[in-house]
């Protein structure tokens, strides 16, 4: 069965990576509670700038930052839309969304929804 995936990439200051992880753990619990199948947050380990494009270039990575690549898996796009609406209405999520309190620069974050075409 094909799933639907939200993927996102964000630059996180290295000094705030633990704060990001803590926020991500709280947020992941909300997504799972509202029906997401899986939430995965990944910190760059072997990510180099490219000649044309790359993860670091895409987020305009600074010297004191690390790239975080993340994804959330859903049964379908309809489930994604329903679950995301519930998460965004959840007061626990609203407490985390103050731009001044975020441990990253949301202006350099990018994301999108994807239909899976291969699952093994």
N, C-alpha and C positions, 0 to 999 in steps of 0.2 A: 504494500500500500504506500503510495506517495504521501509525503508530508508537506507542510508549508513551514518555511524558516524565515525568521527575521534575523538579519545579520547587521552588525554595527561595529565600527572602528572608532576609537577615541584615543587622543594623546593624554596621558596621565603623568603629572609631575612625579618623578621617582620618589620624592619625599612624601608624597600623598598616596602612594600605592596601597599602603595598608588601610588607609581611610576609604579608598575606592573599594577595596576588597570587602570591607565591612558593609559598606552601602550596597554593594552588589549582592552580597549574601542575603541582606534583608529584602532587597527587591526580588531576588530569585524566589524566595519563599512566597512572596505575593503572587508572582506569575504562576508558580506551581499550584498554589492554593486555589487560584482561579481557573486552572485547567491546562496550563502549558505542560507538555510532555517532558521537556528537558531544557535546562538553562546552563550554558557553558560560558565562562569568562576565562580568557587566555592572555597572559602577558607575554610580550615578544621575547624570544630567546635567540632566534637565528633569523633576524630580519635586517636586511641591509638596504641602503638607498640604491635605487636603480639608475640606469642611464636615462630612461624616459619616464618611468613611473614606478612607484613602490608604496608600501604602507607608510614609511616615514615621510615620503614626499606628499602623499595624499592628505596627511593631517598637519603638514608643515611642522614636523617634529623639531623640538628644540633640544639642545644638548642635555638638559636636566630632565627630560621626559622619556617615557616608555610607551610603546604602542600597545593598546589592549584591543584584541579582536574577540568578539562575543557573538553568540547566537542563541536563539530561543526556538524550540521545535514545537509545532502544533499539528493537530490532525488535519487541518484544512485552513484555507484562508478565512473562511467563515468563522471558524473557531478562533483564529488569530484576532479577527476584528472584534468579536464578542469579548474575548478574554482581555484584550488591550483596553477596551472601553471600561470593563470592570476594574482593572488595575488602576487606570487613571482616575476613576471615581473613588477609589479606596483612600480614606483619610490618611492611612499609614504611608501611602505613596506621595500624597500631596506634601507631607512633612519633609520628604526627601528632595523635592523638586525646586527648592529655593535656589536660584542661580548663584547667589552669593555664597551658599553653603556647599555647592558641588565641589568635589575634589578634582575637577578637570575643567577644561575649556570647552563648553558645549558648542561653541561657534565652530570648532574644528572637528566636531564629530560628524560622521556620515553613516547612513543606515538605509536599509531597503528590505522589501519582502521578496521572497524567492520560492518558486515552485521547485520541488526536487525533481530531477530527471534521472538520477541514478541513486539507488540506495542498496547497499550490500550488507 
